[in-house]
Amino acid sequence: MNDATKTTQDRTEDRAHPFPHSDEDAVRAEQIPDTPQTRSPSYRLAFTDRDFLLREELRPVRLQLELLKPQMLLDEAGVESTVVMFGGARIPSPQNAAQARTPALAKLSAYYEEARIFAQEMTRRSLETGGREFVITTGGGPGVMEAGNLGAAQAGGKSIGLGIVLPHEQAPNIHVTPELCFNFHYFAIRKMHFLMRARAITVFPGGFGTLDELFEALTLIQTGRMARVPLLLFGAEFWDGIINWKGLAEAGTIHEEDLDLIRYVETAKEAVTVIEGWGKPA
């Protein structure tokens, strides 16, 4: 039995300190007589007072909670390393390509399938480690993210979904492992969780969000704030059409060797080969 499933009585019996557990006092606080004093917001226990926790001054506490909750649950699940999959929410599956709103999007559906196969193959390798290493991690949404979580599920493994509250937010895709499905308010904390355990980063065609995540990872690696890991871009034609990497180097805004931080791949098989060979003598 882990802490998440223990009852108040269990916690009372096995705690190492002599003080009441917080959930015991939370229950007691709800059983007090109804008086003007007990109805006052000031009387609420701070950790059960939603209005208090959502105050502007409590932002640092909320940031910490949003960092801690996924961290603790991933630790409890035994996840030690991840394979991150970034990519567009609008990339259709091959079965839905005919309904894509542009011919270009329909063509990109091929990468939905490569994402699914890639996640499937990496999850098979994850299962060889007991599901501790190479755990597929996506943003939990549709498109490429759905393909990644689907591939992991088809291989019989678990996968992580790191969602975020947006005005047009939908429910997480149904293939994310439920107990590893998280929701964020703070983009910054979500980004930390994407990269904190990453053993490899794959980036499929996408829009502003995908570009943001790509350049965040590139900047952290380039500046030495993150250890170098395989950073694989699926689809040379797409990436060369939207980013002039060589132009950045020729302008002197990046070093020529910075171009070595990324590598193009076209298929799941290529990506798996690069990841498996990472760090081995050529």
N, C-alpha and C positions, 0 to 999 in steps of 0.2 A: 504493500500500500504506500503510495506517495503522498506528499503533503497536500496535493490538490484534491485528493479523494478522502482525506481524513475528516471525521466529524469533530464537532466541538469536544465531545467526550474523549475521543482518541487523543486529541491534542492535549487535553487536560491531564490525561494519564501518562503521556510520554514526554511532556515538556521538561526541560532541564532547569528552568527557573521557577521561583515560587509565585510569580505574578499571574493574574488572569490573562488568558489569551484575548487579543483584541476582539475576535468575533464573539466571545462570551459576553464582553461588556457591551458590544453592539446590540446583542439580543436583550440584555438587561435594560439598556437605555430605552428600548421600545416598550417596556413593560411598566414604566413608572406612571404615577397618577397624572391625569391631564389637568394642568394648572396653567395660569398665564405665564408662569416662569418656564415651565417645561415646553410650552408652545413657542417660546422665543427662539429665533434662529441662533442666537448667541449660545444657547444651551446645548445645541447639537454637538455630538462628538465630531471633531474636525475631520476625521477620515471617513465619516459617513455623510458629510454635509456637501452635497453636490454643488450648491450655490457657492459655497466657500472655495471648493476645489477649482471652480471655473473662473474665479476672480483673476483679473489682470496680473496681480502681484504673484499669483501662484504658477505663472508660466514656467519658471525654472523647475518646479516640482513636477509639472505635467511632462516636461521634456524628459526628466529623469525616469518617470514612470514608463513613458513610451519606449525608452531605451531598455529598461530593465525587464519589462514583461516578455517580449519576444526572446531576449537573451536567456532568461531563466527557463522558459518553456523549451527552447531549442537545446539547452544544456540537459534538461530532464529527458528529452527525446534522444539524447546521445548523438546529436548532429555535430560533427567536428569540422567538416569542410563542405563547400557547396560549389556547384557549377551554375553560374548566373546566365540567364537567357533574357536579353533585352530585345524588344522588337515591337512593331506596330500593332495596335489594337484593331486596326482596320484591315489587316491582311486576311483575306478569306481563305477558308479551306478549299481544296480543289473541287469538292462537291458543290460549293457555293460560289465558285468563281464566276459563273454566268450571271449572277446577280450583283457582281461588283459594280460600283458606280463609275469606274473608269476602266478602260482596257489595260492601263498600266497596273492597276490593282489586281485585275484578273490574272495578269502574267506573274505577279509576285506571289500568287497562291502556291507556286512551286516551293517557296521557302517555308510555307506552313508545313508542308509534308516533310521537308528536310529537318525542320525543327522538331517535329514529332519523332522522326527516326533517331535524330541525335539524342533526344531526351531518353528514348527507349534504350539506346545503346549505353549511355552513361549510367542509367539506373541499373542496368544489368551488372555493371562494374561496381556500382554502389552496394548492391546486394551481396557481392563477394566480401565486402567489409562489414557485413552486418547492418548495412544502412547508415553507417556513420560518416563515410566519405562520399564525395561527389554527389551530394544530394541536389537535385534540380531545384532551382529557385527562380521564380518569375514574379511579375507584378500582379499575378492572380486574375487578370482580366481576360478579355477575348483575344482573337487573333493569334499572333505568335505565342503569347503567354498561354493561351488555352492549349495550343499544340504541345508546348513543353510539358504542362501538367498532364495532358492526355497520354503522351508517350511514356512518362514515368508510371502512370497508373497501369498502362497496358503491359509494362514490364513487371508489374507486381510489386512496385516499390512506392515509397513515399515521396512527396514533393512539397515545397514550400510556396506559399503565395503571400506576397507583401503588398496588400492593397492600400489605397488611400481614399479619403473622403473627397469627392469632387461633385460639382453641381449636377453633372450628368452621370453620376456613378451608378453602376449596375451591381448586382450581386456577384461575388466571385464566381469564376467558372467552376463547374461541378466536379472537375478532376483534381482540384487541390486537396491534399490530405487535410481533412477537417481540423484536426488538432494542431496543424501547422499553418493554418490560415489566419493571417493577422490583418489588422486594419489600423491605419495611421492618420493622424492629424498633421503631423509635422513632416514635410518633405525631407528636411535635413536628417532626421532620425531614421526615416525609411532608407535613405541613401546609405547611411552607415551600416544598416543591417544587410543591405545588398552586398557590401564589399568586405565586411569584417571577417567572413569565413571563406571568401572566394578563392578557389583553386584555379578557376578559369572563368573568363568572361566572354560570352558570345553575343554578338550584336547583329540582329537581322534587320532588313529594311524597316524603316519606321518614320515617324514624324518628329515633332518638337521634343516630346518626352524621351524618345529613343536617342536623339542627338544630345540632349541634356545629360543623359546617363552615360553615353559614350565619352563625352568630353570631360565629365567629372572624373571618370576612371582614368582616362588618359593623363589628365593633369596631376592626379595623385601619384601615378606611377612615374611620370616625367620628373616630378619634383622630389621624388624619393620619399613621399609621405606614405606610400604603399609599396609593398614588395612587388616585384615584377611577376606577373602571371601571364599565361597565354591570353591574348586579347584578339579574338578572331572575328572578322567582319564577313558575314555571308553575303555574297553578291557583288563582285567587283564592278559590274556594269552600273548597278545602282549607286554605289558609293563614289565611283569616279565621276558620275554624272552630277552629284550634288556637292562634292568637296574636292577642291584642288589641293591635295596634300603637297605635291611637289611645288606648287605656287607658294605655299607657306614657307617651305625651305628656301626657295629661290629669293624670296623677299627678306629672308634673314630673321623672320619672326619665330622660327623654330630651327633647331639644328638638323642637319641632314640625317644624323643618326637617330633622331626622334622618329623618323619614318619606320625604323625597325621595331617600334613598339607595337605596331599593328601588323596583322597578316590576313590576307584575303583567303577565303575558302569558298567553295561552291556547294559542297555536299557534306552530309553528316559524317560520312566515312573519312573525308579529309580532316575534319575537325577532331574527330576521335583520335586519329593518328598523331596529330600535332600534340594533343594533350597527353597522350600516352608516352610520347617521346620527349616531353618537356624535361629539360635538365639532364638528359642522357647525352653521352658523347656522340657527336655527329658521325 
